Amino acid sequence: MLTILLQLAGGTAFLYYGADFLVKGGVSIATRFGVSALVIGLTLVAFATSAPELVVSVQAALAGSSDISIGNVIGSNICNIALILGLSAVIAPLSVHRKVLRFDLPVMTAVTLAMAAIGLLLGGFNRLTGAVFFAGLLAYIAWNIRLEKRDGSGDAETEIREEVENSRKYPLWLAAAFVIGGAAALVLGGKFIVDGAVGLGRMAHLSEAVIGLTIVAVGTSLPELATSLVAAARGEQDIAVGNVVGSNLFNMLGIMGIAPMIRPVSAAGITPVDWGMLLVSTLLLVPFMHTGRKVVRREGAVLLALYCAYIAFLAVNA
């Protein structure tokens, strides 16, 4: 048991710091070669927060643990909305940027509906559906860059300005070491998480789907949790909301695009209740964000209560 717990704890630490070093080194190298802060913010930084989920899901798919692979994505998205966004809103009411309402939220809702339909009707993701989702990710990034350049809002630059300024101080060799070390830590952390999760499931007689939806999902969502809570506490509400919405989109389009192209992912272990929780938590954001363009404390409390009820349901039925 101690070995399994150490694997999970160590894997989570490797994932967290691996993503951090990867983005520090990547941003430093990108700025040295003249890549704009806008492109960096909408690609490298956004991708890095979902890197733990990506690594774990790909490794789980390769290991034949499809339930952990897809459960991690579904559980992370539920965690991002109901736990992280809910907790952030309880700390401080969250303002919602107009662009999130007009573009990102509708896209996230549509992709969530498409993912649930594929999972329920087709029973999983094959290489074709994976390729379609990955193409959707590329289109989303390209359209975001176009919108930012046209509107000139500078949101992406504002969000990562501090990160870019700090990264410029790193020598090229150190930045490269950060990228290599961060990538290695992500791979190692992913292996620890998958091995630990499978071991815990067997020991506790829990399904791999439940482990993926809970322990693995929360562990891989730590970057989003840290970023959103700090942003909410500092009054940077746009970052807290944008971080969750962007991460959910990258989880679905990126992870469920890349992992199935490497190896098809079955959704056999995901129940209608799991899909329902994902859909309900996502659809609740539509009225919550449109009322006064804010997610207020009582709405955050509703999301938190929903997450607690879901976890209790999983525990009772495990």
Salt bridges, closest charged atoms under 4 A:
ASP104 OD2 - LYS99 NZ 2.69
ASP151 OD1 - ARG150 NE 3.27
ASP155 OD2 - HIS97 NE2 3.11
GLU163 OE2 - LYS24 NZ 3.72
ASP195 OD2 - LYS191 NZ 3.15
